[in-house]
Amino acid sequence: MTDTLFTNVMIFDGSGDPLFPGEVLVRGNYIAAVARGEAQLDGTGATLVDGGGMTLMPGLVEGHAHLTWPSSVERVVNTMKLPLEEHLLVTARNARITLDHGFTSAYSAGSLGERFEVALRDMIDSGGLPGPRLRASALEKGAEGVLGVPEGHDPTHDRDIAGLREYVFRMKALGCDTIKFLMSSDEGFAPGGAQLLMYSEEEAQAIGEAAREAGIWLACHAQAAEAVKRACRAGFRAIYHCTYADEEALDMLEARKDALFTAPAPGLLYARVHEAQEFGIGRPEAERLGAVSGLELMAEVYPKMKKRGIRVLPGGDYGFPYNPVGRNARDLQLFVELLGFSPSEALVAATRHGGALMDLPVGEVKEGMFADLLLVDGDPTKDVAILQDKARIPAVMKDGRFHRTPVRGLPLAA
Ligand SMILES: [Zn+2]
């Protein structure tokens, strides 16, 4: 494996500190040294990459990924369910597109194929396909069924406690890292859906207990305040949306802030309000889907969460025709423009906090971390929007190998 020395770069290290000039030495798949200012590193035997004053930063982490949701910036697909064979291939393509756009890690928030992400993760890890580090999820599961699966055909449907326990253990045995439950429904599924609780307290507790016994993480879609509380009490690790969280729900999230993560996923709502006209979603439809009120509520709730030190991550729900995979970095801009984050805070959320969510040594430019790095043409701490343009990210390195490099003739990873 080639070693790499990045010189003449401005470093954003993931801590939130201002950019500083320096050098970074990558040995094998990890960061061996970081030098500040005039200090120079011994790059004997390493390939020299002169950054020309560009920013070197940690690879981005998508905190609520749906690689199986078919639409991407490269291809619109007007259905959520494809024949199995096409669906798996589209999923693999979406993994490559995600990495292309600077996301070197993705934490899945639910899949449309029971073992798609497990198989994909293992293929990516073995070097067989390009894609981000992946925390693989089981199906997007609600008590009423699985998203995209017609009623009566949900292979996992079982309301009793024994059935839920069996489901959790079976997902662990399949190799999933995390299981997604719909703790509440959603305005996007049916009017008033956000307040519809999908699992009782007893069921949520049984799911939590089974997951702790099995050793698997839990993630959930939770809109209603009570859904958030139920997820907190049951020990869920990733609690998504939380749009209707009240003060008690925020207290409960804060009490477990070192053990959980949230993500609002504003991209989908933003797209429905502002960008989905040509897909038949104008203002009245956006209102009916709860996107207008949802964005307003998020703008109230998430600044409070940030203030309480709850880790709020960008990303989520990309994969719709009007909110395609590949546009994920747009969330950072929405964090800044709608949710009260500074550019630097949004970047920390997408890198260092993302690394904590992945539970891997990624998300920081620091000695000993895996070498997941981006070269960015410009200063994202001034303008996070530049990260949406992959032409402004001339180098993407994952695990010490270039997925994309500005240096001619360098060997690329798979
Ligand atoms: Zn989602």
Residues whose N, C-alpha, C, O or C-beta is under 5 A from the ligand:
A	BS01	ZN	A109 D317
